[in-house]
């Protein structure tokens, strides 16, 4: 953190974060006996972050000797690939895609219906193949997918682990979509407790997410594991802007560029970023927003209404382009809206670390983002709504190339030492190995 910004003392639970997550992982025995099925609605060529993370995870697990099969849907976020192969082999991993594709639009109801259709396909898949595997990993894409794991466990004896990317219905409650007393919310929370209690393990992305789950269901504390997301330092490497075709193509080489790459959704603070850009409108600083999400159109409208010419909006980029788009900047942005810090964990943080650029995080107090940036000395954090200090930080880095370079190098080192795919996959393998299901006679597809 730059000295002009005051550090905030964090509670003990967060001050011990680094020690907890750098604890050596127990060596696992051969994983060849474990037949793992991973169920997630999204998988490349889809652009969805969850699918890309799952692809890298299963690739690493396959290289470790684990027998892995992925069940996913057809592309929903890819604009260039409408239909992907039904059956595919990649890096010792089998991918099976359901017939469900983009049946409805990208609105909330359409996404919910697509998720429901995928869940029905998953149910058929579970029933049809319930004798061929001995562990299933279910994600929260779609959010109600873990419920199928619980039902399969109760009816077919299938052991399962839940990977909780986000927590529902808590997110819907925080966003005001449903009230806390709504019968759907109360039913969902009751189902969550059953799902968590009968799972062999739970994996969450941050300490705050674990605490939220334990607050709801204290009995699952011992089997809830914090494992962070990651980025591949071999795929994303720091590229100087003057050697970066993406930066050249979009006129970013000679301007200090601030990048927001990823989902601009309801859980992200876009307003603070916009207000900071408004304060910097007369300075040689360029904002680039790559991606989509519920708040994207609103931001485009605000930019147009204020007549700002310091914004560029681009769609999601193909995976092959990411090493160039992510490094076509001088500063990366990450944001979390107030109340969301224990419900979501932005995966864009890790690719930003890999790019070797400083990071500015807009987030509520007491989030793990703040501690990561402080301990890694790779950026700065700002309270939601504090656009003035965010603008000051951006201005400061634009005029202090040495500090920006040092922070970027520290970001890259943080990623390589803590959040590379092989390191994170080892932590997943350790959770699978610890589970008693490794010796179970049950089998699953």
SEBAVO-882847 format. One line per 10 residues: number of its first residue (from 1); their letters; for each residue x, y, z negated of C-alpha. Coordinates in nm, 3 decimals. Each point is the difference from the previous one (the first is absolute). Example, Ala and Ser with C-alpha at 12.3 -4.5 7.8 and 13.67 -1.06 7.14 Angstrom:
residues 2
1> AS> 1.230,-0.450,-0.780 | 0.137,0.344,0.066
//
This chain:
residues 445
1> XXXXXXXXXX> 0.000,0.000,0.000 | 0.131,0.342,0.090 | 0.083,0.207,-0.306 | -0.254,0.270,0.083 | -0.280,-0.246,-0.081 | -0.081,-0.091,-0.357 | -0.001,-0.368,-0.086 | -0.293,-0.145,-0.190 | 0.054,-0.243,-0.287 | -0.177,-0.325,0.081
11> XXXXXXXXXX> -0.152,-0.242,-0.247 | 0.202,-0.301,-0.112 | -0.187,-0.238,0.231 | 0.128,0.196,0.299 | 0.347,0.079,-0.133 | 0.065,-0.376,-0.020 | -0.118,-0.053,0.358 | 0.343,-0.043,0.156 | 0.121,-0.245,-0.263 | -0.307,-0.218,0.045
21> XXXXXXXXXX> 0.026,-0.016,0.377 | 0.374,-0.054,0.025 | -0.001,-0.300,-0.233 | 0.174,-0.293,0.172 | -0.240,-0.244,0.157 | 0.028,-0.361,-0.103 | 0.131,-0.219,0.274 | -0.270,-0.205,0.164 | 0.036,-0.359,0.109 | -0.069,-0.112,0.354
31> XXXXXXXXXX> -0.328,0.142,0.129 | -0.040,-0.255,0.275 | -0.266,-0.188,-0.200 | -0.221,0.310,-0.021 | -0.258,0.038,0.276 | -0.116,0.360,-0.021 | -0.296,0.153,0.180 | -0.017,0.380,0.017 | -0.335,0.163,0.075 | -0.010,0.366,0.106
41> XXXXXXXXXX> -0.235,0.162,0.250 | 0.283,0.189,0.174 | 0.314,-0.126,0.169 | 0.215,0.141,0.284 | -0.053,0.114,0.269 | -0.236,0.186,-0.235 | 0.144,0.328,-0.131 | -0.152,-0.045,-0.348 | 0.274,0.023,-0.265 | -0.124,-0.308,-0.188
51> XXXXXXXXXX> 0.039,-0.213,0.311 | 0.351,0.123,0.071 | 0.103,-0.067,-0.360 | -0.148,-0.350,0.012 | 0.187,-0.071,0.324 | 0.335,0.091,-0.157 | -0.078,-0.191,-0.320 | -0.096,-0.328,0.169 | 0.299,0.026,0.231 | 0.230,0.014,-0.303
61> XXXXXXXXXX> -0.183,-0.283,-0.174 | 0.022,-0.213,0.312 | 0.374,0.060,0.018 | 0.024,-0.120,-0.360 | -0.149,-0.332,0.107 | -0.361,0.051,-0.105 | -0.276,-0.142,0.220 | -0.218,0.306,0.068 | -0.321,0.043,0.198 | -0.173,0.337,0.044
71> XXXXXXXXXX> -0.372,0.041,0.064 | -0.099,0.345,0.127 | -0.242,0.180,0.228 | 0.033,0.149,0.345 | 0.158,0.349,0.033 | -0.215,0.277,-0.144 | 0.245,0.293,-0.005 | 0.205,-0.072,0.312 | -0.098,0.219,0.295 | 0.206,-0.199,0.250
81> XXXXXXXXXX> -0.078,-0.360,-0.089 | -0.368,-0.090,-0.021 | 0.052,-0.375,-0.029 | 0.297,-0.186,-0.151 | 0.080,-0.373,0.041 | -0.232,-0.225,-0.198 | 0.292,-0.224,-0.105 | 0.360,0.117,-0.016 | 0.335,-0.110,-0.142 | 0.240,0.268,-0.124
91> XXXXXXXXXX> 0.322,-0.052,-0.196 | -0.106,-0.339,-0.140 | -0.343,0.141,-0.094 | -0.334,-0.104,0.151 | -0.253,0.279,0.065 | -0.366,-0.084,0.052 | -0.232,0.285,0.097 | -0.376,-0.017,-0.031 | -0.228,0.090,0.288 | -0.120,0.308,-0.187
101> XXXXXXXXXX> 0.114,0.319,0.168 | -0.110,0.364,0.016 | -0.374,-0.054,-0.001 | -0.084,0.339,-0.147 | 0.154,0.345,-0.017 | 0.267,0.135,-0.232 | -0.247,0.157,-0.245 | -0.033,-0.126,-0.357 | -0.307,-0.212,0.075 | 0.164,-0.145,0.309
111> XXXXXXXXXX> 0.312,-0.095,-0.196 | -0.215,-0.159,-0.269 | -0.189,-0.207,0.257 | 0.325,-0.106,0.167 | 0.133,-0.099,-0.342 | -0.313,-0.200,-0.075 | 0.024,-0.179,0.335 | 0.364,-0.088,-0.073 | -0.099,-0.125,-0.346 | -0.256,-0.234,0.156
121> XXXXXXXXXX> 0.263,-0.132,0.239 | 0.236,-0.045,-0.294 | -0.262,-0.203,-0.185 | -0.033,-0.237,0.295 | 0.377,-0.021,0.023 | 0.027,-0.092,-0.369 | -0.263,-0.272,0.025 | 0.137,-0.145,0.322 | 0.362,-0.019,-0.111 | -0.025,-0.059,-0.374
131> XXXXXXXXXX> 0.226,-0.309,0.003 | 0.310,0.132,0.173 | 0.161,0.259,-0.230 | 0.070,0.034,-0.373 | -0.010,0.376,-0.059 | -0.180,0.297,0.150 | 0.100,0.366,-0.029 | -0.294,0.237,0.050 | 0.033,0.376,0.038 | -0.254,0.278,-0.049
141> XXXXXXXXXX> -0.033,0.055,0.376 | -0.301,-0.007,0.003 | -0.055,0.093,-0.368 | -0.237,-0.286,-0.080 | 0.228,-0.272,0.142 | 0.128,-0.117,-0.344 | -0.358,-0.098,-0.089 | 0.025,-0.270,0.267 | 0.310,-0.132,-0.173 | -0.192,-0.028,-0.325
151> XXXXXXXXXX> -0.293,-0.181,0.167 | 0.237,-0.235,0.184 | 0.173,-0.076,-0.327 | -0.324,-0.073,-0.182 | -0.157,-0.207,0.279 | 0.300,-0.161,0.172 | 0.272,0.018,-0.263 | 0.223,0.222,0.214 | 0.267,0.186,-0.203 | 0.052,0.365,0.095
161> XXXXXXXXXX> 0.200,0.313,-0.072 | -0.135,0.352,0.061 | 0.210,0.276,0.156 | -0.183,0.318,-0.104 | 0.093,0.283,0.236 | -0.272,0.217,-0.152 | -0.265,-0.035,-0.269 | -0.371,-0.005,0.077 | -0.259,0.104,-0.106 | 0.219,0.242,-0.198
171> XXXXXXXXXX> 0.103,0.192,0.314 | -0.363,0.037,0.110 | -0.089,0.124,-0.348 | 0.284,0.255,-0.006 | -0.098,0.126,0.346 | -0.361,0.042,-0.109 | -0.132,-0.256,0.247 | -0.176,-0.188,-0.281 | -0.053,0.082,-0.365 | 0.167,-0.195,-0.277
181> XXXXXXXXXX> -0.342,-0.120,-0.115 | -0.113,-0.110,0.345 | -0.104,-0.367,0.000 | 0.229,-0.077,0.294 | 0.299,0.148,-0.183 | -0.081,-0.188,-0.321 | -0.050,-0.327,0.188 | 0.325,0.047,0.192 | 0.193,0.069,-0.321 | -0.148,-0.311,-0.160
191> XXXXXXXXXX> 0.099,-0.205,0.306 | 0.351,0.148,-0.015 | 0.046,-0.133,-0.351 | -0.099,-0.348,0.110 | 0.227,0.021,0.304 | 0.299,0.117,-0.207 | -0.052,-0.249,-0.283 | -0.012,-0.303,0.231 | 0.286,0.109,0.227 | 0.340,-0.164,-0.048
201> XXXXXXXXXX> 0.152,0.346,0.022 | -0.065,0.364,0.088 | 0.244,0.221,0.190 | -0.032,0.379,-0.014 | 0.210,0.280,0.147 | 0.070,0.224,-0.298 | 0.010,-0.002,-0.382 | -0.305,0.227,-0.013 | -0.201,-0.248,0.206 | 0.095,-0.277,-0.239
211> XXXXXXXXXX> -0.103,0.210,-0.298 | -0.335,0.074,0.165 | -0.066,-0.372,0.046 | 0.109,-0.086,-0.354 | -0.231,0.273,-0.134 | -0.287,-0.171,0.182 | 0.105,-0.355,-0.085 | 0.269,-0.034,-0.272 | 0.022,-0.379,0.032 | 0.175,0.021,0.340
221> XXXXXXXXXX> 0.295,0.212,-0.117 | 0.252,-0.285,0.002 | -0.078,-0.113,0.352 | -0.015,0.348,0.159 | 0.324,0.080,0.182 | 0.121,0.337,0.129 | 0.164,-0.043,0.340 | 0.057,0.305,0.214 | -0.048,0.042,0.371 | 0.311,0.020,0.217
231> XXXXXXXXXX> 0.153,0.103,0.332 | 0.257,-0.173,0.218 | 0.332,0.191,-0.004 | 0.109,-0.195,0.307 | -0.297,0.119,0.203 | -0.008,0.360,-0.126 | 0.342,0.163,-0.011 | 0.084,0.371,-0.035 | 0.034,0.158,0.345 | 0.119,0.362,0.041
241> XXXXXXXXXX> -0.271,0.209,0.162 | 0.226,0.112,0.284 | 0.042,-0.368,0.096 | -0.368,-0.085,-0.048 | -0.210,-0.012,0.317 | -0.324,0.037,-0.199 | 0.122,0.323,-0.159 | 0.117,0.127,0.339 | -0.328,-0.092,0.169 | -0.207,0.197,-0.254
251> XXXXXXXXXX> 0.233,0.299,-0.037 | 0.105,-0.076,-0.358 | 0.379,0.008,0.029 | 0.051,0.370,-0.074 | -0.277,0.042,-0.258 | -0.007,-0.113,-0.361 | -0.263,-0.272,0.027 | -0.233,-0.123,-0.274 | -0.160,-0.336,0.077 | -0.317,-0.165,-0.129
261> XXXXXXXXXX> -0.019,-0.346,0.157 | -0.283,-0.239,-0.081 | -0.358,0.001,-0.117 | -0.158,0.336,-0.080 | -0.278,-0.156,-0.203 | -0.228,0.089,-0.286 | 0.261,-0.104,-0.255 | 0.263,0.241,0.133 | 0.050,0.366,-0.088 | 0.005,0.178,0.335
271> XXXXXXXXXX> -0.121,0.338,-0.130 | 0.320,0.078,-0.192 | 0.205,-0.077,0.309 | -0.218,0.225,0.215 | 0.026,0.288,-0.248 | 0.380,-0.035,-0.007 | 0.009,0.011,0.381 | -0.216,0.312,-0.011 | 0.255,0.168,-0.227 | 0.279,-0.094,0.243
281> XXXXXXXXXX> -0.182,0.097,0.319 | 0.248,0.275,0.091 | 0.314,-0.205,-0.059 | 0.185,-0.239,0.239 | -0.151,-0.309,-0.163 | -0.201,-0.260,0.191 | -0.257,-0.237,-0.154 | -0.065,-0.329,0.180 | -0.292,-0.227,-0.092 | 0.006,-0.351,0.149
291> XXXXXXXXXX> -0.288,-0.237,-0.061 | -0.370,0.007,-0.066 | -0.247,-0.010,-0.287 | -0.313,0.162,-0.140 | 0.168,0.336,-0.067 | 0.183,0.037,0.332 | -0.278,0.172,0.194 | -0.065,0.240,-0.286 | 0.367,0.096,-0.011 | 0.006,0.057,0.377
301> XXXXXXXXXX> -0.305,0.226,-0.037 | 0.161,0.200,-0.282 | 0.317,0.047,0.202 | -0.202,0.125,0.298 | -0.214,0.235,-0.211 | 0.310,0.161,-0.157 | 0.179,0.021,0.335 | 0.304,-0.190,-0.125 | 0.257,-0.098,0.262 | 0.231,-0.187,-0.238
311> XXXXXXXXXX> -0.190,-0.332,0.020 | 0.030,-0.289,0.245 | -0.248,-0.289,-0.017 | 0.091,-0.337,0.149 | -0.171,-0.342,-0.007 | 0.137,-0.312,-0.168 | 0.321,-0.111,0.168 | 0.093,-0.350,0.113 | 0.230,-0.190,-0.233 | 0.284,0.032,0.252
321> XXXXXXXXXX> -0.032,0.380,-0.018 | 0.000,0.027,-0.381 | 0.381,0.004,-0.039 | -0.003,0.317,0.210 | -0.320,0.170,-0.118 | 0.088,-0.048,-0.368 | 0.346,0.152,0.047 | -0.112,0.292,0.219 | -0.032,0.215,-0.311 | 0.196,0.169,-0.278
331> XXXXXXXXXX> -0.248,-0.071,-0.283 | -0.270,-0.265,-0.050 | -0.325,0.057,-0.189 | -0.191,-0.242,-0.222 | -0.322,0.090,-0.179 | -0.253,-0.147,-0.241 | -0.323,0.175,-0.101 | -0.084,0.067,-0.366 | -0.149,-0.306,-0.168 | 0.145,-0.240,0.258
341> XXXXXXXXXX> 0.342,-0.058,-0.157 | -0.101,-0.330,-0.162 | -0.210,-0.119,0.293 | 0.224,0.027,0.306 | 0.373,0.000,0.077 | 0.111,0.170,0.325 | 0.199,-0.246,0.211 | 0.128,0.287,0.215 | 0.242,0.084,-0.283 | 0.225,-0.297,0.078
351> XXXXXXXXXX> 0.038,0.065,0.372 | 0.075,0.361,-0.092 | 0.278,-0.121,-0.230 | 0.140,-0.217,0.279 | 0.010,0.296,0.239 | 0.263,0.167,-0.215 | -0.194,0.323,-0.044 | -0.097,0.187,-0.320 | -0.353,-0.057,-0.129 | -0.253,0.241,-0.143
361> XXXXXXXXXX> -0.283,-0.168,-0.193 | -0.326,0.178,-0.081 | -0.158,-0.200,-0.280 | -0.164,0.008,-0.344 | 0.206,-0.001,-0.323 | 0.153,-0.324,-0.129 | 0.020,-0.189,0.331 | 0.279,-0.239,0.086 | 0.077,0.216,0.307 | 0.136,0.271,-0.224
371> XXXXXXXXXX> 0.232,-0.230,-0.187 | 0.128,-0.166,0.316 | 0.091,0.334,0.154 | 0.158,0.128,-0.320 | 0.207,-0.309,-0.071 | 0.102,-0.038,0.362 | 0.070,0.375,0.039 | -0.157,-0.030,0.344 | -0.267,0.268,-0.006 | -0.245,0.195,-0.212
381> XXXXXXXXXX> -0.358,-0.031,-0.123 | -0.275,0.257,-0.033 | -0.333,0.018,-0.177 | -0.309,-0.022,0.216 | -0.093,0.351,0.104 | 0.347,0.147,-0.058 | 0.054,0.102,0.361 | 0.218,0.294,-0.108 | 0.274,-0.220,-0.147 | -0.029,-0.250,0.285
391> XXXXXXXXXX> 0.055,0.286,0.246 | 0.297,0.122,-0.208 | 0.156,-0.345,0.010 | -0.045,-0.031,0.376 | 0.150,0.345,0.047 | 0.288,-0.088,-0.233 | 0.091,-0.315,0.193 | -0.030,0.177,0.334 | 0.273,0.238,-0.116 | 0.218,-0.252,-0.189
401> XXXXXXXXXX> 0.109,-0.270,0.242 | 0.245,-0.151,-0.248 | -0.265,-0.064,-0.265 | -0.239,-0.143,0.259 | 0.269,-0.235,0.130 | 0.093,-0.119,-0.350 | -0.363,-0.071,-0.088 | -0.047,-0.188,0.325 | 0.303,-0.218,-0.065 | -0.126,-0.071,-0.352
411> XXXXXXXXXX> -0.341,-0.098,0.141 | 0.159,-0.249,0.235 | 0.211,-0.148,-0.281 | -0.310,-0.033,-0.221 | -0.177,-0.200,0.270 | 0.295,-0.228,0.070 | 0.059,-0.075,-0.366 | -0.359,-0.055,-0.109 | -0.262,-0.024,0.276 | 0.133,-0.196,0.298
421> XXXXXXXXXX> -0.209,-0.293,0.135 | 0.237,-0.268,-0.125 | 0.001,0.142,-0.354 | -0.378,0.034,-0.014 | -0.064,-0.338,0.163 | 0.217,-0.157,-0.269 | -0.229,0.152,-0.263 | -0.307,-0.141,0.178 | 0.166,-0.341,0.024 | 0.072,0.014,-0.371
431> XXXXXXXXXX> -0.367,0.066,-0.079 | -0.106,-0.290,0.223 | 0.257,-0.226,-0.162 | -0.111,0.093,-0.353 | -0.357,-0.090,0.079 | -0.112,-0.343,-0.107 | -0.160,-0.044,0.342 | 0.339,-0.096,0.138 | -0.048,-0.339,-0.162 | -0.373,-0.020,0.063
441> XXXXX> -0.141,-0.286,0.204 | -0.246,0.241,0.166 | 0.063,0.086,0.359 | -0.119,0.289,0.212 | 0.031,0.146,0.349
//
